[in-house]
Amino acid sequence: MVRSSDVTTTRAGGRHGKPWRAAGAVVVVTLAMIGAGMIGASLKTTPSPRPPQPLAQAGPEVTGPAVTGTDVPPVDGEPAADGDVPAGLARSAPTSIEIPKIGVNATIMSLGTNPDGTVQVPPLEQADQAGWYEPGASPGETGNAVIVGHVDSAKLGPAVFFDLGSLVPGDTITVRRADGKPVAFKVDSVKSYPKTSFPTELVYGPNDRPGLRVVTCGGQFDQAAKSYPDNVVVFATLAG
């Protein structure tokens, strides 16, 4: 569990659907849950501009038992040979994330779960910051490190990951860590999933190499439902 001084311990409100929920060692997430904390604080009188959307839309639903170890290949393509897998680093909390392609240079706070089991999200007053899911791997460790952020905010307008959907394979993401070691990731794919088909295992499940998952909301904001219908997920692998 994270320190209370690092995160908000309240449910997200306003332009949100249902909150995220964690269960046991692996976060069990439906897209309605994971999309909950990634949007704004209150209703706007005018519609927000639509965030850029990835080229790969509506990824397939991922179901079935959890995968383990070498059962997790890269998102696109064949698994790398053992000699091609970068060695994982020791655990260290991330401090900032840089995505030059979309002008992101944001600090990262540590997030955990609320007492009711919902996953914490960055406070809406700090929608320009990202959040790291601390119970998972840290960026650079073997496994999937998960970083989440708001797409927009009633107070700030476009938020930290508003342009996340415009990334393409080959783009770079750099995460700076508390141990002073920056780690660079190369984007493998960027996909949009409906909130009923979130790829839980690909995001929160195990990986035999250091991976990064960056998540926000996407699609056209639904004024009637007061939420976004999709999630944008960036899949990246530690650069060799």
Phi and psi restraints in degrees (value plus and minus 20) as a CYANA .aco file:
   2 VAL   PHI    -104.7   -64.7
   2 VAL   PSI     144.6   184.6
   3 ARG   PHI     -90.4   -50.4
   3 ARG   PSI     120.7   160.7
   4 SER   PHI     -86.8   -46.8
   4 SER   PSI     -43.3    -3.3
   5 SER   PHI     -94.7   -54.7
   5 SER   PSI     -35.0     5.0
   6 ASP   PHI    -110.5   -70.5
   6 ASP   PSI     -38.8     1.2
   7 VAL   PHI    -161.0  -121.0
   7 VAL   PSI     146.7   186.7
   8 THR   PHI    -103.0   -63.0
   8 THR   PSI     125.6   165.6
   9 THR   PHI    -133.8   -93.8
   9 THR   PSI      -2.5    37.5
  10 THR   PHI    -128.7   -88.7
  10 THR   PSI     137.3   177.3
  11 ARG   PHI     -86.4   -46.4
  11 ARG   PSI     127.0   167.0
  12 ALA   PHI     -89.5   -49.5
  12 ALA   PSI     130.8   170.8
  13 GLY   PHI    -155.5  -115.5
  13 GLY   PSI    -197.3  -157.3
  14 GLY   PHI      56.0    96.0
  14 GLY   PSI    -139.9   -99.9
  15 ARG   PHI     -99.8   -59.8
  15 ARG   PSI      45.8    85.8
  16 HIS   PHI    -157.0  -117.0
  16 HIS   PSI     133.5   173.5
  17 GLY   PHI    -114.7   -74.7
  17 GLY   PSI    -158.5  -118.5
  18 LYS   PHI     -96.4   -56.4
  18 LYS   PSI     130.8   170.8
  19 PRO   PHI     -95.5   -55.5
  19 PRO   PSI     145.8   185.8
  20 TRP   PHI     -91.1   -51.1
  20 TRP   PSI     141.1   181.1
  21 ARG   PHI    -163.1  -123.1
  21 ARG   PSI     116.3   156.3
  22 ALA   PHI    -129.0   -89.0
  22 ALA   PSI     128.3   168.3
  23 ALA   PHI    -161.5  -121.5
  23 ALA   PSI      95.9   135.9
  24 GLY   PHI      48.6    88.6
  24 GLY   PSI    -168.9  -128.9
  25 ALA   PHI     -97.7   -57.7
  25 ALA   PSI     -43.0    -3.0
  26 VAL   PHI    -131.6   -91.6
  26 VAL   PSI     112.6   152.6
  27 VAL   PHI     -91.0   -51.0
  27 VAL   PSI     105.7   145.7
  28 VAL   PHI    -118.9   -78.9
  28 VAL   PSI      94.1   134.1
  29 VAL   PHI    -151.3  -111.3
  29 VAL   PSI     105.8   145.8
  30 THR   PHI    -112.3   -72.3
  30 THR   PSI     139.3   179.3
  31 LEU   PHI     -84.1   -44.1
  31 LEU   PSI     -50.1   -10.1
  32 ALA   PHI     -82.1   -42.1
  32 ALA   PSI     -51.9   -11.9
  33 MET   PHI     -97.8   -57.8
  33 MET   PSI     -68.4   -28.4
  34 ILE   PHI     -88.6   -48.6
  34 ILE   PSI     -46.2    -6.2
  35 GLY   PHI     -99.2   -59.2
  35 GLY   PSI     -30.0    10.0
  36 ALA   PHI     -82.0   -42.0
  36 ALA   PSI     -64.9   -24.9
  37 GLY   PHI    -111.3   -71.3
  37 GLY   PSI     -12.2    27.8
  38 MET   PHI    -121.2   -81.2
  38 MET   PSI      -2.9    37.1
  39 ILE   PHI    -149.8  -109.8
  39 ILE   PSI    -185.3  -145.3
  40 GLY   PHI    -104.4   -64.4
  40 GLY   PSI    -199.6  -159.6
  41 ALA   PHI    -108.9   -68.9
  41 ALA   PSI     -50.6   -10.6
  42 SER   PHI    -176.2  -136.2
  42 SER   PSI     147.2   187.2
  43 LEU   PHI     -87.6   -47.6
  43 LEU   PSI     125.0   165.0
  44 LYS   PHI    -126.8   -86.8
  44 LYS   PSI     132.1   172.1
  45 THR   PHI     -98.7   -58.7
  45 THR   PSI     -41.4    -1.4
  46 THR   PHI    -144.3  -104.3
  46 THR   PSI     126.5   166.5
  47 PRO   PHI     -83.7   -43.7
  47 PRO   PSI     127.1   167.1
  48 SER   PHI     -94.6   -54.6
  48 SER   PSI     132.5   172.5
  49 PRO   PHI     -82.4   -42.4
  49 PRO   PSI     127.0   167.0
  50 ARG   PHI     -94.4   -54.4
  50 ARG   PSI     109.9   149.9
  51 PRO   PHI     -83.4   -43.4
  51 PRO   PSI     129.4   169.4
  52 PRO   PHI     -77.5   -37.5
  52 PRO   PSI     122.1   162.1
  53 GLN   PHI    -130.4   -90.4
  53 GLN   PSI     122.7   162.7
  54 PRO   PHI     -86.8   -46.8
  54 PRO   PSI     139.0   179.0
  55 LEU   PHI     -87.7   -47.7
  55 LEU   PSI     -54.8   -14.8
  56 ALA   PHI    -107.9   -67.9
  56 ALA   PSI      84.5   124.5
  57 GLN   PHI    -120.0   -80.0
  57 GLN   PSI     132.3   172.3
  58 ALA   PHI      29.9    69.9
  58 ALA   PSI      43.3    83.3
  59 GLY   PHI     -79.5   -39.5
  59 GLY   PSI     135.0   175.0
  60 PRO   PHI     -86.4   -46.4
  60 PRO   PSI     130.8   170.8
  61 GLU   PHI     -87.0   -47.0
  61 GLU   PSI     116.8   156.8
  62 VAL   PHI    -126.9   -86.9
  62 VAL   PSI      97.6   137.6
  63 THR   PHI    -151.4  -111.4
  63 THR   PSI    -199.1  -159.1
  64 GLY   PHI      77.6   117.6
  64 GLY   PSI    -198.6  -158.6
  65 PRO   PHI     -89.1   -49.1
  65 PRO   PSI     139.8   179.8
  66 ALA   PHI     -82.5   -42.5
  66 ALA   PSI     123.4   163.4
  67 VAL   PHI    -113.9   -73.9
  67 VAL   PSI     138.8   178.8
  68 THR   PHI    -156.4  -116.4
  68 THR   PSI     130.2   170.2
  69 GLY   PHI      27.5    67.5
  69 GLY   PSI    -142.7  -102.7
  70 THR   PHI     -94.2   -54.2
  70 THR   PSI     -19.5    20.5
  71 ASP   PHI     -94.1   -54.1
  71 ASP   PSI     -27.9    12.1
  72 VAL   PHI    -123.0   -83.0
  72 VAL   PSI      81.2   121.2
  73 PRO   PHI    -104.5   -64.5
  73 PRO   PSI     152.5   192.5
  74 PRO   PHI     -75.6   -35.6
  74 PRO   PSI     137.3   177.3
  75 VAL   PHI     -80.6   -40.6
  75 VAL   PSI     -62.1   -22.1
  76 ASP   PHI    -140.3  -100.3
  76 ASP   PSI     113.7   153.7
  77 GLY   PHI      76.2   116.2
  77 GLY   PSI    -194.9  -154.9
  78 GLU   PHI    -106.9   -66.9
  78 GLU   PSI     135.9   175.9
  79 PRO   PHI     -80.3   -40.3
  79 PRO   PSI     124.2   164.2
  80 ALA   PHI     -93.2   -53.2
  80 ALA   PSI     131.9   171.9
  81 ALA   PHI     -85.3   -45.3
  81 ALA   PSI     136.7   176.7
  82 ASP   PHI     -74.1   -34.1
  82 ASP   PSI     -58.4   -18.4
  83 GLY   PHI     -90.2   -50.2
  83 GLY   PSI     -35.0     5.0
  84 ASP   PHI    -114.0   -74.0
  84 ASP   PSI     -24.3    15.7
  85 VAL   PHI    -104.1   -64.1
  85 VAL   PSI      98.1   138.1
  86 PRO   PHI     -82.0   -42.0
  86 PRO   PSI     123.0   163.0
  87 ALA   PHI     -90.3   -50.3
  87 ALA   PSI     119.4   159.4
  88 GLY   PHI     -95.2   -55.2
  88 GLY   PSI     132.4   172.4
  89 LEU   PHI    -112.1   -72.1
  89 LEU   PSI     148.6   188.6
  90 ALA   PHI     -87.9   -47.9
  90 ALA   PSI     139.6   179.6
  91 ARG   PHI     -87.1   -47.1
  91 ARG   PSI     115.5   155.5
  92 SER   PHI    -179.1  -139.1
  92 SER   PSI     114.0   154.0
  93 ALA   PHI     -86.6   -46.6
  93 ALA   PSI     119.1   159.1
  94 PRO   PHI     -95.3   -55.3
  94 PRO   PSI     128.8   168.8
  95 THR   PHI    -135.5   -95.5
  95 THR   PSI     -48.1    -8.1
  96 SER   PHI    -177.2  -137.2
  96 SER   PSI     139.9   179.9
  97 ILE   PHI    -148.8  -108.8
  97 ILE   PSI     116.0   156.0
  98 GLU   PHI    -145.7  -105.7
  98 GLU   PSI     106.5   146.5
  99 ILE   PHI    -149.4  -109.4
  99 ILE   PSI      69.6   109.6
 100 PRO   PHI     -76.0   -36.0
 100 PRO   PSI     -56.9   -16.9
 101 LYS   PHI     -75.5   -35.5
 101 LYS   PSI     -55.5   -15.5
 102 ILE   PHI    -137.9   -97.9
 102 ILE   PSI      -4.1    35.9
 103 GLY   PHI      49.9    89.9
 103 GLY   PSI       6.2    46.2
 104 VAL   PHI    -109.8   -69.8
 104 VAL   PSI     107.7   147.7
 105 ASN   PHI    -166.2  -126.2
 105 ASN   PSI      69.2   109.2
 106 ALA   PHI    -147.8  -107.8
 106 ALA   PSI     127.8   167.8
 107 THR   PHI     -95.1   -55.1
 107 THR   PSI     138.3   178.3
 108 ILE   PHI    -141.6  -101.6
 108 ILE   PSI     111.0   151.0
 109 MET   PHI    -123.7   -83.7
 109 MET   PSI     137.9   177.9
 110 SER   PHI    -108.1   -68.1
 110 SER   PSI     117.7   157.7
 111 LEU   PHI    -145.5  -105.5
 111 LEU   PSI     133.6   173.6
 112 GLY   PHI    -157.7  -117.7
 112 GLY   PSI    -151.7  -111.7
 113 THR   PHI    -145.4  -105.4
 113 THR   PSI     130.4   170.4
 114 ASN   PHI     -97.5   -57.5
 114 ASN   PSI     145.7   185.7
 115 PRO   PHI     -76.5   -36.5
 115 PRO   PSI     -47.5    -7.5
 116 ASP   PHI    -106.6   -66.6
 116 ASP   PSI     -15.2    24.8
 117 GLY   PHI      73.5   113.5
 117 GLY   PSI     -26.5    13.5
 118 THR   PHI     -96.6   -56.6
 118 THR   PSI     128.3   168.3
 119 VAL   PHI     -97.5   -57.5
 119 VAL   PSI     113.3   153.3
 120 GLN   PHI     -89.8   -49.8
 120 GLN   PSI     132.3   172.3
 121 VAL   PHI    -150.9  -110.9
 121 VAL   PSI     140.8   180.8
 122 PRO   PHI     -78.8   -38.8
 122 PRO   PSI     124.1   164.1
 123 PRO   PHI     -78.1   -38.1
 123 PRO   PSI     124.3   164.3
 124 LEU   PHI     -84.5   -44.5
 124 LEU   PSI     -44.4    -4.4
 125 GLU   PHI     -90.8   -50.8
 125 GLU   PSI     -33.3     6.7
 126 GLN   PHI    -141.3  -101.3
 126 GLN   PSI      23.6    63.6
 127 ALA   PHI     -90.2   -50.2
 127 ALA   PSI     -26.1    13.9
 128 ASP   PHI    -108.3   -68.3
 128 ASP   PSI     -18.5    21.5
 129 GLN   PHI    -130.6   -90.6
 129 GLN   PSI     139.6   179.6
 130 ALA   PHI    -126.2   -86.2
 130 ALA   PSI     148.5   188.5
 131 GLY   PHI    -151.5  -111.5
 131 GLY   PSI     119.4   159.4
 132 TRP   PHI    -123.4   -83.4
 132 TRP   PSI     110.5   150.5
 133 TYR   PHI     -97.0   -57.0
 133 TYR   PSI      77.2   117.2
 134 GLU   PHI     -83.6   -43.6
 134 GLU   PSI     -52.9   -12.9
 135 PRO   PHI     -83.3   -43.3
 135 PRO   PSI     -37.8     2.2
 136 GLY   PHI    -109.3   -69.3
 136 GLY   PSI    -188.3  -148.3
 137 ALA   PHI     -86.2   -46.2
 137 ALA   PSI     132.3   172.3
 138 SER   PHI    -108.1   -68.1
 138 SER   PSI     133.8   173.8
 139 PRO   PHI     -78.2   -38.2
 139 PRO   PSI     104.0   144.0
 140 GLY   PHI      84.8   124.8
 140 GLY   PSI     -43.0    -3.0
 141 GLU   PHI     -92.4   -52.4
 141 GLU   PSI     137.4   177.4
 142 THR   PHI     -85.6   -45.6
 142 THR   PSI     110.8   150.8
 143 GLY   PHI     101.9   141.9
 143 GLY   PSI     159.0   199.0
 144 ASN   PHI    -118.1   -78.1
 144 ASN   PSI      93.7   133.7
 145 ALA   PHI    -104.7   -64.7
 145 ALA   PSI     114.3   154.3
 146 VAL   PHI    -135.5   -95.5
 146 VAL   PSI     104.0   144.0
 147 ILE   PHI    -140.8  -100.8
 147 ILE   PSI     109.8   149.8
 148 VAL   PHI    -141.5  -101.5
 148 VAL   PSI     139.9   179.9
 149 GLY   PHI    -186.4  -146.4
 149 GLY   PSI     140.5   180.5
 150 HIS   PHI     -92.5   -52.5
 150 HIS   PSI     130.6   170.6
 151 VAL   PHI    -112.4   -72.4
 151 VAL   PSI     -55.7   -15.7
 152 ASP   PHI    -174.9  -134.9
 152 ASP   PSI     152.3   192.3
 153 SER   PHI    -169.0  -129.0
 153 SER   PSI     121.3   161.3
 154 ALA   PHI     -81.9   -41.9
 154 ALA   PSI     -51.3   -11.3
 155 LYS   PHI    -103.1   -63.1
 155 LYS   PSI     -60.0   -20.0
 156 LEU   PHI    -122.6   -82.6
 156 LEU   PSI     -33.9     6.1
 157 GLY   PHI      56.9    96.9
 157 GLY   PSI    -161.5  -121.5
 158 PRO   PHI     -73.8   -33.8
 158 PRO   PSI     111.6   151.6
 159 ALA   PHI    -124.0   -84.0
 159 ALA   PSI    -185.5  -145.5
 160 VAL   PHI     -77.3   -37.3
 160 VAL   PSI     -59.4   -19.4
 161 PHE   PHI    -131.3   -91.3
 161 PHE   PSI      10.8    50.8
 162 PHE   PHI     -78.5   -38.5
 162 PHE   PSI     -59.2   -19.2
 163 ASP   PHI    -117.2   -77.2
 163 ASP   PSI      -6.5    33.5
 164 LEU   PHI     -77.0   -37.0
 164 LEU   PSI     -56.7   -16.7
 165 GLY   PHI     -86.8   -46.8
 165 GLY   PSI     -30.5     9.5
 166 SER   PHI    -108.7   -68.7
 166 SER   PSI     -22.5    17.5
 167 LEU   PHI     -89.4   -49.4
 167 LEU   PSI     134.6   174.6
 168 VAL   PHI    -155.8  -115.8
 168 VAL   PSI     141.3   181.3
 169 PRO   PHI     -73.1   -33.1
 169 PRO   PSI     117.1   157.1
 170 GLY   PHI      80.5   120.5
 170 GLY   PSI     -39.9     0.1
 171 ASP   PHI     -85.2   -45.2
 171 ASP   PSI     138.2   178.2
 172 THR   PHI    -133.3   -93.3
 172 THR   PSI     127.1   167.1
 173 ILE   PHI    -150.5  -110.5
 173 ILE   PSI     108.0   148.0
 174 THR   PHI    -134.5   -94.5
 174 THR   PSI     109.6   149.6
 175 VAL   PHI    -135.1   -95.1
 175 VAL   PSI     106.1   146.1
 176 ARG   PHI    -114.0   -74.0
 176 ARG   PSI     123.2   163.2
 177 ARG   PHI    -138.9   -98.9
 177 ARG   PSI     142.5   182.5
 178 ALA   PHI     -84.5   -44.5
 178 ALA   PSI     -44.5    -4.5
 179 ASP   PHI    -102.7   -62.7
 179 ASP   PSI     -16.4    23.6
 180 GLY   PHI      65.5   105.5
 180 GLY   PSI     -17.5    22.5
 181 LYS   PHI    -118.6   -78.6
 181 LYS   PSI      87.5   127.5
 182 PRO   PHI     -93.5   -53.5
 182 PRO   PSI     121.4   161.4
 183 VAL   PHI    -141.5  -101.5
 183 VAL   PSI     112.5   152.5
 184 ALA   PHI    -124.7   -84.7
 184 ALA   PSI     115.3   155.3
 185 PHE   PHI    -139.7   -99.7
 185 PHE   PSI     125.7   165.7
 186 LYS   PHI    -125.7   -85.7
 186 LYS   PSI     112.0   152.0
 187 VAL   PHI     -89.0   -49.0
 187 VAL   PSI     106.7   146.7
 188 ASP   PHI    -110.1   -70.1
 188 ASP   PSI     -63.6   -23.6
 189 SER   PHI    -181.5  -141.5
 189 SER   PSI     140.0   180.0
 190 VAL   PHI    -154.0  -114.0
 190 VAL   PSI     101.6   141.6
 191 LYS   PHI    -153.6  -113.6
 191 LYS   PSI     135.7   175.7
 192 SER   PHI    -134.2   -94.2
 192 SER   PSI     110.6   150.6
 193 TYR   PHI    -142.4  -102.4
 193 TYR   PSI     115.1   155.1
 194 PRO   PHI     -81.1   -41.1
 194 PRO   PSI     134.4   174.4
 195 LYS   PHI     -88.2   -48.2
 195 LYS   PSI     -25.8    14.2
 196 THR   PHI    -117.0   -77.0
 196 THR   PSI     -22.1    17.9
 197 SER   PHI    -156.3  -116.3
 197 SER   PSI      23.9    63.9
 198 PHE   PHI     -92.0   -52.0
 198 PHE   PSI     114.1   154.1
 199 PRO   PHI    -102.1   -62.1
 199 PRO   PSI      51.9    91.9
 200 THR   PHI     -72.0   -32.0
 200 THR   PSI     -68.0   -28.0
 201 GLU   PHI     -87.4   -47.4
 201 GLU   PSI     -56.7   -16.7
 202 LEU   PHI     -89.2   -49.2
 202 LEU   PSI     -46.2    -6.2
 203 VAL   PHI    -111.5   -71.5
 203 VAL   PSI     -75.4   -35.4
 204 TYR   PHI    -120.6   -80.6
 204 TYR   PSI     -30.3     9.7
 205 GLY   PHI     -94.8   -54.8
 205 GLY   PSI     159.9   199.9
 206 PRO   PHI     -93.7   -53.7
 206 PRO   PSI     142.8   182.8
 207 ASN   PHI    -170.4  -130.4
 207 ASN   PSI     123.7   163.7
 208 ASP   PHI    -111.5   -71.5
 208 ASP   PSI     -10.6    29.4
 209 ARG   PHI    -162.0  -122.0
 209 ARG   PSI     145.1   185.1
 210 PRO   PHI     -93.0   -53.0
 210 PRO   PSI      95.0   135.0
 211 GLY   PHI    -140.8  -100.8
 211 GLY   PSI     143.8   183.8
 212 LEU   PHI    -153.9  -113.9
 212 LEU   PSI     116.0   156.0
 213 ARG   PHI    -144.3  -104.3
 213 ARG   PSI     102.9   142.9
 214 VAL   PHI    -135.8   -95.8
 214 VAL   PSI     106.5   146.5
 215 VAL   PHI    -148.7  -108.7
 215 VAL   PSI     118.0   158.0
 216 THR   PHI    -169.9  -129.9
 216 THR   PSI    -193.8  -153.8
 217 CYS   PHI    -112.6   -72.6
 217 CYS   PSI     142.1   182.1
 218 GLY   PHI    -175.9  -135.9
 218 GLY   PSI    -199.1  -159.1
 219 GLY   PHI      67.9   107.9
 219 GLY   PSI    -196.8  -156.8
 220 GLN   PHI    -104.1   -64.1
 220 GLN   PSI     106.5   146.5
 221 PHE   PHI     -78.7   -38.7
 221 PHE   PSI     109.6   149.6
 222 ASP   PHI    -112.2   -72.2
 222 ASP   PSI      86.4   126.4
 223 GLN   PHI     -84.7   -44.7
 223 GLN   PSI     -53.0   -13.0
 224 ALA   PHI     -92.4   -52.4
 224 ALA   PSI     -64.4   -24.4
 225 ALA   PHI    -102.7   -62.7
 225 ALA   PSI     -34.5     5.5
 226 LYS   PHI      40.4    80.4
 226 LYS   PSI      22.4    62.4
 227 SER   PHI    -181.0  -141.0
 227 SER   PSI     147.0   187.0
 228 TYR   PHI    -109.6   -69.6
 228 TYR   PSI     126.4   166.4
 229 PRO   PHI    -103.9   -63.9
 229 PRO   PSI     -37.6     2.4
 230 ASP   PHI    -145.6  -105.6
 230 ASP   PSI     151.7   191.7
 231 ASN   PHI    -142.8  -102.8
 231 ASN   PSI     118.7   158.7
 232 VAL   PHI    -118.4   -78.4
 232 VAL   PSI     108.0   148.0
 233 VAL   PHI    -145.1  -105.1
 233 VAL   PSI     104.6   144.6
 234 VAL   PHI    -118.6   -78.6
 234 VAL   PSI     104.8   144.8
 235 PHE   PHI    -123.6   -83.6
 235 PHE   PSI     104.4   144.4
 236 ALA   PHI    -158.3  -118.3
 236 ALA   PSI     137.0   177.0
 237 THR   PHI    -146.7  -106.7
 237 THR   PSI     124.8   164.8
 238 LEU   PHI     -75.8   -35.8
 238 LEU   PSI     109.9   149.9
 239 ALA   PHI     -91.4   -51.4
 239 ALA   PSI     119.9   159.9
